[in-house]
């Protein structure tokens, strides 16, 4: 019985951790990617390239 309780608490803990990471990514990840994309686009325009010539 105690083993089941420990496993349940462990599962709930991981669900909470993954949820917090997901909310953080949803809140801040999009803004970070958008800012990074704007920097890359600005750099490409500065170099005279309208597309990404990799």
Secondary structure as GFF3:
##gff-version 3
##sequence-region A 1 54
A	DSSP	alpha_helix	2	24	.	.	.	ID=ss1
A	DSSP	pi_helix	25	29	.	.	.	ID=ss2
A	DSSP	alpha_helix	30	46	.	.	.	ID=ss3
###
